[in-house]
Amino acid sequence: MRNSKFSEEQIIAILAEQERGMATAEVCRRHGVSSATFYRWKAKFGGMDVSDARRLKVLETENTRLKKLSADSLLDNSILKDLLGKP
């Protein structure tokens, strides 16, 4: 997936503009994002502050690492079973 040109801090600041009363269309136009992108950000980051977003990023990274470890372990286990001839 492509990296966003906006950091989590910038996204939260953009969402805060809309929460302070600015029209969604105006916020999207000012920052050059589509309304679909804006609402996707709002679903993911709505109600968060910067520290929450950083914590979310750390947790997502850790989750990805653990999923890779689990997949590698399952693959190793499958290979060993094949070598030993067990179904």
ABEGO torsion letter per residue (X at the ends): XBBBABBAAAAAAAAAAAAAGBBAAAAAAAAGBBAAAAAAAAAAABGBBAAAAAAAAAAAAAAAAAAAAAAAAAAAAAAAAAAAGBX
